[in-house]
Amino acid sequence: MKNQQIIYYSDELNDEFSTIQIIPRKIDATYKYGDNSFMWNFLHVFWYNIVFKPATIFYFKFILGHKIIGKEKLKSFKKKAYFLYGNHTNTACDPFIPSLLSKPNDIFVIVHANNVSMPFLGRINRYLGAVPLPDGLSATKNFMETIKLRISQNHPVCIYPEAHIWPYYTKIRPFTDLSFRYPVQYETATFCFTNTYQKRRFRKPRIVTYIDGPFYADENLSSKEKKTKLRNMVYNTMVDRSKNNNVEIIKYIKKEDKND
């Protein structure tokens, strides 16, 4: 590809290539995740359903030309809780895509503290469904109670298991099975989505998102084995879907392979 950018990496699990520099706030026991109060629900409906969702649908459909394949797989889960896993490859779009896949359900997304640390938007993001990972045991109880609450309300929860953003990466990075304890614990269905980049004439590549699932934990296995098998099913499916990428804006090269 002409003028292709090259990024050298060393650790697929921990390298971060987001260009946004934010000093994350500490998510401790004082952080308010949100509850089921009238005021919280009012602010959530206002920011999520009246402001955020319509603007997102318009921008992705008419400006970006975003395409979703497999949306019918979620049709029977409109009023059910599930966990949704996706690849993390776009700083600007990744916060918005889960809401397009889950609609009409309001989705909650497990995020890094950066997402709630910005001066103005950081305060609003919690009402848009951002659930930041806790810093230490003091906040973990509140975090887990929030996940339990949203699942009990039949909301889907989205997780980016790769954890770190690699812009426009066209493969699937290895990720652990740690986050797959949630669908095992709450006995819910699991879905995954794979964002791919495909050529368009005279324009930037189109993001085409593939939805797959549902996947379920194998009841004949132990809890540890369940989450590992579930992780493998999701990972292998995403790897297969990633083969639909047909344009590579940024080429990633492992440092040890640089001089090969």
HELIX and SHEET records of a PDB file:
HELIX    1   1 PHE A   38  HIS A   44  1                                   7    
HELIX    2   2 VAL A   45  PHE A   52  3                                   8    
HELIX    3   3 LYS A   53  PHE A   58  1                                   6    
HELIX    4   4 TYR A   59  LEU A   64  3                                   6    
HELIX    5   5 LYS A   71  PHE A   77  5                                   7    
HELIX    6   6 ILE A   97  SER A  102  1                                   6    
HELIX    7   7 ALA A  113  VAL A  116  5                                   4    
HELIX    8   8 LEU A  121  ASN A  125  1                                   5    
HELIX    9   9 ARG A  126  LEU A  128  5                                   3    
HELIX   10  10 LEU A  137  SER A  152  1                                  16    
HELIX   11  11 LEU A  178  PHE A  180  5                                   3    
HELIX   12  12 ARG A  181  TYR A  186  1                                   6    
HELIX   13  13 SER A  223  SER A  242  1                                  20    
HELIX   14  14 LYS A  255  ASP A  257  5                                   3    
SHEET    1   A 2 GLN A   5  TYR A   9  0                                        
SHEET    2   A 2 ILE A 250  LYS A 254  1                                        
SHEET    1   B 7 LYS A  67  ILE A  69  0                                        
SHEET    2   B 7 ARG A 206  PHE A 215  1                                        
SHEET    3   B 7 ALA A 189  GLN A 198 -1                                        
SHEET    4   B 7 TYR A  82  GLY A  86  1                                        
SHEET    5   B 7 VAL A 157  ILE A 159  1                                        
SHEET    6   B 7 PHE A 108  VAL A 111  1                                        
SHEET    7   B 7 ALA A 130  PRO A 132  1                                        
END                                                                             
